[in-house]
Amino acid sequence: MDRLDELAIFVAILEAGSLAGAAKRLRRSAPAVTRALSGLEERLGLRLIERTTRNLAPTDAGRRLAEQARRLLADYDEALAATGTDRPLRGRLRVTAPVMFGRKHVTPLILDFMRAFPDIRVELVLSDGNLDLIEEELDVAIRIGPLPDSGLVARRVGQVGRYLVASPGYLALRGTPSTPEDLADHDIILSTARPRPPDWRFLVDGRERVVRVVPRLSVSHIEPALLAARDGCGITRPLSYQVADDLAAGTLVRLMPHTEPAPLPVHVVVPTARLMPGRVRAFLDHAVDGLSALAVLRG
């Protein structure tokens, strides 16, 4: 096995936190990853990783080697990039994004990317849940909301707000709420696309206020909720990008903007900056540039 590849596998094991995770990340078999680690330890005459039934951790020697290996691998990648002789990018790219955001904003980016790189095959996985990039063999994810503390590499591309909206017809009939407490007298449309308690959070005079809502209509996705709101059935709370067109057209009205909670960040995420294939790096740069330019991500 190539010695540089051996070091790359060692670093991937530490970053993934397991031999199986490294195997999935590298698209290798688990036995091949295990053999690479055992071969490296045998050749050095050192134990690099302490393994238990539940987790693994680098030894002191392993930590020192990992630091050196990361620098070496980064230098190697930079050296290849500097030659300007890379072969045409090819292979499979798997991207995941929230359903509505993926349809409206990620799909056009992917189509542009495919025109620029005709030898790359793309699979777009739309899900409103945060899929595990390693388990699902995903290369790139677009995430809306705070990121958990993890080994993922993230590049922020903007933010979205959480808007309270209703149709002009509904407001003419039922009146316009001016405080969060006023919502108790209104019909609420709740989107339950993601598991969450039926609480809506607001900022009033710099302090958080939580309102427990009792929905008249609950739906499993935001698009039926917006359809119901346009039809005058009540008040709902989408993300700002989801109602940008409605607000511009006047089919929905933004309510109580002075009480909106802090915006949610939007990131493009990859499993690791190490061993990133050229096609993934190319799409990461393409997605960051394209999404950063979207007006709907300045909410």
FIZA-966314 format. One record per atom (N, C-alpha, C, O): x, y, z negated; residue in one letter. Coordinates in steps of 0.2 Angstrom, whole numbers, plus 5000, padded with zeros to 4 digits. Each point is the difference from the previous one (the first is absolute). Example, Ala and Ser with C-alpha at 12.3 -4.5 7.8 and 13.67 -1.06 7.14 Angstrom:
506649724961A/499650065000A/500450065000A/500549994997A/499350065007S/500450064999S/499650054997S/500350064999S/
This chain:
500449945000M/499650065000M/500450065000M/500550004997M/499350055007D/500450075000D/500050034993D/499650004996D/501150025002R/500150024993R/499550074999R/499850014994R/500150035011L/499650064999L/499349984999L/499650034996L/500249925008D/499349974999D/499949974993D/499550014997D/501049965000E/500049974993E/499950064995E/499649994996E/500850065005L/499950064995L/499350035001L/499750024995L/500049985011A/499450035001A/499449964997A/499650024997A/500549915003I/499549964996I/500150014993I/499550004997I/501150015000F/500150014993F/499650064998F/499750004995F/500450055009V/499750074998V/499249995000V/499750034996V/500149935009A/499350005001A/499749964994A/499450014998A/500949945000I/499849964994I/499950054994I/499549994996I/501050055003L/499950054994L/499450055001L/499750014995L/500350015011E/499450055001E/499349975000E/499650034998E/500449915005A/499349965000A/499949984993A/499449994998A/501149994998G/499849984993G/500049925000G/499849984994G/500249995011S/500049935000S/500349975007S/500050035005S/500149904995L/500349975006L/499450005005L/500150015006L/499349974992A/499549995004A/499850075003A/499850005006A/500250054990G/499950075003G/500550025005G/499850035005G/500849964994A/500550015005A/499949965006A/500150035006A/499749914994A/499949965006A/499550035004A/500050005006A/499450024991K/499550035004K/500250075003K/499850015005K/500650034991R/500250065002R/500449995006R/500050045005R/500549914995L/500550005005L/499749955006L/500449995005L/499049984994R/499849965005R/500449935001R/500149985005R/500250004989R/500449944999R/499649954996R/499550014997R/500849935004S/499749954996S/500350004993S/500550034999S/499149954996A/500250004993A/500749964999A/500450034996A/499649915007P/500749964999P/500650045003P/500550004997P/499450045008A/500550035003A/500350064996A/500650014999A/498950024997V/500250064996V/500449974994V/500550024997V/499249925000T/500349974994T/500749985002T/500550004996T/499649975010R/500749975002R/500550065001R/500550004998R/499250065004A/500450065001A/500350024994A/500650024999A/498949994996L/500350024993L/500449954997L/500550024997L/499449925003S/500449944997S/500750015004S/500549994996S/499550015010G/500750015004G/500450064998G/500649994999G/499050065000L/500450064998L/500350004993L/500650014999L/499049964996E/500249994993E/500649955000E/500550014997E/499449945007E/500649955000E/500650025003E/500649994997E/499450055008R/500650035004R/500350054995R/500650005000R/499050044996L/500350054996L/500249974993L/500450024996L/499349925002G/500249974994G/499650034994G/500350004995G/499250045007L/499650044995L/499349995000L/499749985005L/500050024989R/499250005000R/499850075001R/500250054996R/499449975010L/499850065001L/499350024998L/499850064998L/499849895001I/499350014998I/499849954994I/500249945001I/499550084994E/499849954995E/499349995002E/499550045000E/500349895000R/499449985003R/499649974994R/500349954997R/499150075002T/499549964995T/499449985004T/500050015006T/499649954991T/499449985003T/499550065002T/499649995005T/500550074992R/499550055001R/500350065004R/499750035004R/501049984995N/500350065003N/500749995001N/500349954998N/500050105005L/500850005001L/500250074999L/499750055000L/501049954998A/500350064999A/500750005002A/500349944999A/500050115003P/500749995002P/500550004994P/499850034995P/500749935005T/500550014995T/500450065001T/499950045005T/500649974991D/500450065001D/500450005006D/500050055004D/500349894998A/500350005006A/499550015006A/500250025005A/499249954994G/499550015006G/499850075001G/499950025005G/500150024989R/499850075001R/500650045003R/499850045005R/500849944994R/500650045003R/500049985007R/500150045005R/499849894997L/500049985007L/499450045004L/500150025006L/499349984991A/499450035003A/500250085002A/499850025005A/500550014990E/500150075002E/500550015006E/499950045004E/500649924996Q/500550005006Q/499649975006Q/500150035005Q/499549924995A/499749975005A/499550055004A/500050015006A/499650034989R/499650055003R/500350055004R/499850025005R/500850014992R/500450055004R/500349975007R/500050035005R/500249914994L/500349975006L/499449995006L/500250015005L/499249964993L/499549995004L/499850075003L/499850005006L/500150054990A/499850075003A/500650025005A/499850035005A/500849974993D/500550025005D/500049965006D/500150035006D/499749904994Y/500049965006Y/499450035004Y/500150005006Y/499350014991D/499450035004D/500250065003D/499850015006D/500650044991E/500150065003E/500549995005E/500050045005E/500549924995A/500549995005A/499649975006A/500250025006A/499349944994L/499749975006L/499650065003L/499950015006L/499750034990A/499650055002A/500450055004A/499850035005A/500949984993A/500450055003A/500349985006A/500250055004A/499749894998T/500349985007T/499550025005T/500350015006T/499150004993G/499550025005G/499949945005G/499850025006G/500449924993T/499949955005T/499549944997T/500149955003T/499550074993D/499549954998D/499649985006D/499850035005D/500049904994R/499649975005R/499350035000R/499850024994R/499749975011P/499350024999P/499749974994P/500149944999P/499550104997L/499749974995L/499449965002L/499750015005L/500349934991R/499549955002R/499849964994R/500350014994R/499249955006G/499749964995G/499450024997G/499650045003G/500249934991R/499350014997R/500150054995R/500450004996R/499150055003L/499950054995L/499350004997L/499550005004L/500549994989R/499449994997R/499950064996R/500450024995R/499050025006V/499950064996V/499349994997V/499549985003V/500450054991T/499450004996T/499850074998T/500550054999T/498949975001A/499750064998A/499350004998A/499749955001A/500150104995P/499350004998P/499550005006P/500250025006P/499249954994V/499649995005V/499850065005V/500250005005V/499550054991M/499850065004M/500650045003M/500050025005M/500549984990F/500650045002F/500449975006F/500250035004F/499849904995G/500349965006G/499750015006G/500350015005G/499049994995R/499750005007R/500150075003R/500150015006R/499850054989K/500050065003K/500750035002K/500150045004K/500449944991H/500650045001H/500749955001H/500450025003H/499549924995V/500649965001V/500049965007V/500549995003V/498949994999T/499949975006T/500350055006T/500449975004T/499550094996P/500350045006P/500850004999P/500350005005P/499950004989L/500750004999L/500349945003L/500550005003L/499249944996I/500249945002I/500049995008I/500549985003I/499050055000L/499950005007L/500650045003L/500349985005L/499950084992D/500550045003D/500749964999D/500450005004D/499749964990F/500649974999F/500049945005F/500649995002F/498949974999M/500049955005M/500250025007M/500349975004M/499550094998R/500250035007R/500750015000R/500349995005R/500050044989A/500750015000A/500449945000A/500650005002A/499249954994F/500449935000F/499649945002F/499649974996F/500450025011P/499549955003P/500249934998P/499649965001P/501050034996D/500249934998D/499849984993D/500149954997D/499650104999I/499849994993I/499249985000I/499650035003I/500349924993R/499349974999R/499850034993R/500349994995R/499150045005V/499750034993V/499449974998V/499549985004V/500550004990E/499449984996E/499850054995E/500350014995E/499150025006L/499750044995L/499549974995L/499549975003L/500650034991V/499649974995V/499750054996V/500350044996V/499049975005L/499650054996L/499749974994L/499749955000L/500550094994S/499749974994S/500050064995S/500550045000S/499049974996D/500050054995D/500349984993D/500050044996D/500349905004G/500449984995G/500750005001G/500250005006G/500250014989N/500750015001N/500349925001N/500249974995N/499950015011L/500249935001L/500850004998L/500350055001L/499949894997D/500749994998D/500449995006D/499949965004D/500650094997L/500350005007L/500549935001L/500049985005L/500250004989I/500449945001I/499649945001I/500149965004I/499450034992E/499549945000E/499750005007E/499949945003E/499950125000E/499650005006E/500550015006E/499750005006E/500950004993E/500550015005E/499950065004E/500050005007E/499950054990L/499850075003L/500750045000L/500450004995L/499750045010D/500650045001D/499950074998D/500550034997D/498950005004V/499950074998V/499350014998V/499549965002V/500450084992A/499350014998A/499950084999A/500550034998A/498949995003I/499850074999I/499649994994I/499549975000I/500750074994R/499749994994R/499750074998R/500350055000R/499149954997I/499750064998I/499949994992I/499649964998I/500750094998G/499950004993G/500749994997G/500549985004G/499550024989P/500749994997P/500349935001P/499649965001P/501050045000L/500349945001L/500349974993L/500250034996L/499749905004P/500249974994P/500850005000P/500350015005P/500049994989D/500749994999D/500249935003D/499949954997D/500550055009S/500249945003S/500650015004S/500350065000S/499949895003G/500650015004G/499950025007G/500450005005G/498950024997L/499950025006L/500350075002L/500150044995L/500049975011V/500350075003V/499550045003V/499649975004V/500350094993A/499450045003A/500250075002A/500550034997A/499249995008R/500150075003R/499350035000R/499549985003R/500550084993R/499350035000R/499950045006R/500450035003R/499049974999V/499850035007V/499450054999V/499850045004V/500049974990G/499450054998G/499649984994G/500249964996G/499250075004Q/499649984995Q/499250015002Q/499950045005Q/499749934991V/499350015002V/499650024993V/500249984995V/499350065006G/499650014994G/499449965000G/499849965004G/499850044990R/499449974998R/499550055000R/499950044995R/499649965010Y/499550055001Y/499349974998Y/499949945001Y/499850114996L/499349984999L/499650035006L/500050065001L/499549905002V/499750035006V/499349985000V/499849954997V/499850095007A/499349985001A/499750045006A/500450045003A/499149945000S/499750035006S/499750074999S/499750004994S/500350045010P/499650074999P/499249984999P/499750044996P/500149915007G/499349984999G/499849984993G/499550024997G/501049945000Y/499949984993Y/500050064995Y/499650004996Y/500950045005L/500150054996L/499450055000L/499850034995L/499949985011A/499550055001A/499449974996A/499650044997A/500349895002L/499549974997L/500149994992L/499550014997L/501149985001R/500149984993R/500450054997R/500150004994R/500250055009G/500450054997G/500849985000G/500149945001G/500350114998T/500749995000T/500349994993T/499950054996T/500449905002P/500350004993P/500650045000P/500450025004P/499750014990S/500550054998S/500549984995S/500550024999S/499349924997T/500449974995T/500049935001T/499549975002T/501049994995P/500049935001P/499449974996P/499749955002P/500050084993E/499549984996E/499350005004E/499649974999E/500450085006D/499450015004D/499949935004D/499449995003D/501149974998L/499949945004L/499549954998L/499749965003L/500250054990A/499549954997A/499350015003A/499649965000A/500350105003D/499350015003D/500049995007D/499550025004D/501049954999H/500149995007H/500049925002H/500249964996H/499650035010D/500149935003D/500849995002D/500350045004D/500049914993I/500749985002I/500149945004I/499649954999I/500850065006I/500249955005I/500749984998I/500550045000I/499649904998L/500649974997L/500349955005L/499749955002L/500950075000S/500449955004S/500449964996S/500450024996S/499549915004T/500449964996T/500549965004T/500149944999T/500350095006A/500549975004A/500549974996A/500349955001A/499950084993R/500549984996R/499749994993R/499650044998R/500649914998P/499749994993P/500250064996P/500650024999P/498950014998R/500150054995R/499450014996R/499449995003R/500650044991P/499450014996P/499650065004P/500450045003P/499049974996P/499650055003P/500150074996P/499550034998P/501149995002D/500250064996D/500350055006D/500449985004D/499450084996W/500350055004W/500350054995W/499850024996W/500849995006R/500550054996R/500050075004R/500150005006R/499950054989F/500050075003F/500550044995F/500249974995F/500050085008L/500450054996L/499650064999L/499950045005L/500049984989V/499650064998V/500550044995V/500149974995V/500050095007D/500550044996D/500649974998D/500350004995D/500049965010G/500649974999G/500049934996G/500549974998G/498950015000R/499949944996R/499649955003R/499550025004R/500749924996E/499649945003E/499349994997E/500050004994E/499549995010R/499449994998R/499749945004R/500149995006R/499749964990V/499849935003V/499250005000V/499750014994V/500049985011V/499349995001V/499849935002V/500249985005V/499449994991R/499849935002R/499450015004R/499550034999R/500549945008V/499550015004V/499649945001V/500249944999V/499150075002V/499649945001V/499850005007V/499550045002V/500749925003P/499950015007P/499349985002P/499749954997P/500050095007R/499349975003R/500249955006R/499649965001R/501050055002L/500249965005L/500749984999L/500450055000L/499849895000S/500749975000S/500149975007S/499649955002S/501050065001V/500249965006V/500749984999V/500450034996V/499849925008S/500649975000S/500650045004S/500549985000S/499350075004H/500550035004H/499750085000H/499550015000H/501050035002I/499950075000I/499650025006I/499650054999I/500449925006E/499650025006E/499350004999E/499650045002E/500149904996P/499350014998P/499850054995P/499450035000P/501049984995A/499950064996A/500050065003A/499550044998A/500949985007L/500050065003L/499450005005L/499750065001L/500149895002L/499450005004L/499350024996L/499650035002L/500449944992A/499550014995A/500050084998A/499550035000A/501149994999A/500050074998A/499850055005A/499750054999A/500549935008R/499850045005R/499250005001R/499750055002R/500049904996D/499349995001D/499650034994D/499450005000D/501050034996G/499750044994G/499849964994G/499550024996G/500849925003C/499849954995C/500450024993C/499849974995C/500650085005G/500450014994G/500750035000G/500250025006G/500149984989I/500750024999I/500549955000I/499949954996I/500650055008T/500549954999T/500750035000T/500150065000T/500449904998R/500750034999R/500549965004R/500349954998R/499850075009P/500649975004P/500650044999P/500150044996P/500449935007L/500750035001L/499950065005L/499649995005L/500850064995S/500050065004S/500049985008S/499750025004S/500849934997Y/500149985008Y/499349975002Y/499950005006Y/499849974990Q/499449965002Q/499450045002Q/499549985004Q/500550094994V/499450045002V/500350075003V/499650045000V/501049965003A/500250065003A/499650025006A/499850055001A/500049905003D/499650015006D/499350034997D/499750045003D/500049934992D/499350024998D/500050074997D/499650045001D/501049974995L/500050074998L/500150055005L/499750065000L/500749935005A/500150045006A/499350015004A/499950065002A/499749894998A/499450005004A/499450034996A/499550015003A/500649994990G/499550024996G/499549954998G/499450024997G/500749925005T/499549954998T/500049984993T/499649974997T/501050045000L/500149994992L/500350074998L/500350035003L/499549984990V/500350064997V/500449984994V/499849954996V/500850085003R/500449994994R/499750034994R/499950065000R/500149914994L/499750024994L/500550014995L/500549964999L/499450094997M/500550014994M/500749995001M/500349964996M/500050075009P/500749995001P/500550024995P/500549984999P/499250074996H/500450024995H/500149954994H/500450014996H/499249935005T/500049954995T/500449945002T/500049954997T/500350055009E/500249945003E/500749984997E/500450044998E/499749895001P/500649984996P/500650015005P/499950025006P/500749964991A/500650015004A/500049965007A/499749944999A/500650085006P/500049965006P/500449944999P/500449994996P/499449965009L/500449935000L/500550005005L/499950025005L/500749964993P/500550005005P/499949945005P/499749954999P/500650075007V/500049955006V/500749985001V/500450055002V/499849894999H/500749975001H/500049955006H/499549975001H/501050035002V/500249945004V/500549964997V/500550034997V/499449915002V/500349954995V/500349945004V/499749985005V/501050014994V/500349945002V/500249964994V/500250024995V/499949915006P/500249964994P/500750024998P/500250004994P/500350025010T/500750014998T/500350045006T/499949995005T/500650054993A/500450045004A/500649965003A/500350015005A/499849934992R/500649965002R/499749955005R/499449985000R/501050005005L/499949955005L/499350025004L/499749965002L/500250104999M/499450025003M/500150005008M/500550035003M/499149925000P/500149995007P/499950075004P/499750044998P/500649975008G/500050065004G/499350025001G/499850055000G/499849905002R/499350015002R/499650034994R/499650045001R/500549944993V/499750024994V/500350084998V/499650044999V/501049975002R/500350064999R/499750055005R/499850064998R/500149925008A/499850045005A/499250024999A/499850065001A/499849894997F/499350024998F/500050044994F/499550045000F/500949954995L/500050044994L/500150075002L/499650044998L/500949985006D/500150075002D/499450025004D/499850064999D/500049905005H/499450025005H/499450024995H/499650055001H/500249914995A/499450004995A/500150074996A/499550034999A/501149974998V/500150064996V/499950075003V/499750044998V/500649965008D/500050065004D/499250015002D/499850065000D/499949895003G/499350015002G/499550024994G/499650045001G/500549924994L/499550014994L/500150074997L/499650034998L/501149995001S/500150064997S/499750065004S/499950064997S/500049935009A/499750065004A/499350005000A/499750055003A/499949904994L/499350005000L/499750064995L/500350004994L/499350045008A/499750054996A/499649974995A/499950034994A/499849915007V/499649974994V/500449974994V/499749994995V/501050015006L/500449984994L/500350064997L/500550004996L/499150065004R/500250064997R/499550024995R/500050054997R/499649905001G/499450014995G/500250014993G/499650014996G/
